[in-house]
């Protein structure tokens, strides 16, 4: 049976550290390999936090996009903890 990749958008705008990274981790725990998670954040620390998390967890940081009033951080799930 093939798995279906999902695209999840997590809106953490207005939340400050550790809110955005906590929201991302919650989405990660319920994700499957290949899923894409987009984190929307207004907290400037989210860029560094997600970059460090992706490196440590072995997942792929696809893009960081500065929108007008927030940052869109895109992560692809390439590794799951067992």
N, C-alpha and C positions, 0 to 999 in steps of 0.2 A: 504494500500500500504506500503510495507516494504521499509525502507531507506537503502541505500547502504553506508557502512562506507568507508571513503576514507583515503588514506595514502598520506600525503603531505610532500614534502621535501622542506624546505626553506633554501636557501644558502645565509648566511650572512657573509661568510668568507671575511675578509678584511674590514669589517664594525666595527666601534667602538661605544661604548655606546653613545646614546641610540639605535643605529641602530638594533642590534639583537633582543632586546625585542620589539621594534616597529614592526619589521618584523613578529615576532611571534604573536603579538596582531592583526595585519592585517589578518593573516591566521586564527586566532581564530574567528574573526568576520564573516568570510565566511564559517566557519566549522559547522558541525552537531554533535550531541551527538554521541560518539563512534569513531569519527575520530581520527586518529593518526597524529601528526605533529612532524616531525623531523627537528630540527634546527641545521644547521651546522655553527659553529662560531669559529673565531680565537681570539676574545676578551675574555680575562680571566674573566672579570666581568659577562659574560653571564651565567655562572653556578649559581652564587648567585642570579642574576636578575631573571632567570627563576624559580629557586627554590622558591624565595619569591613570584613571580607572581602565581605559581601553588598553594601555600598555601593560598594566599589571595583570589584567584578566585574560589577555590574549585575543581580545575582540578588535574589530577593525573600525577605526575612526574614519568614516567616509568623507565627511565635510563639516566645516564650521562656516555658517553663513550669517553675516551681520545684516539683519533686516533693519528697518527704520527704528523700531522701538524695542527690539529684542534680538536674541541670538537663536538661530536654528542649528542644532548640533545633530548630525546624522551618524548613527552607529549601526554596523552590520554585525549580527551575532555569528561569530565563527568558532566559538569555543564555549562549551557549557561545563560547569563543575558537575562532577558526579556525586 
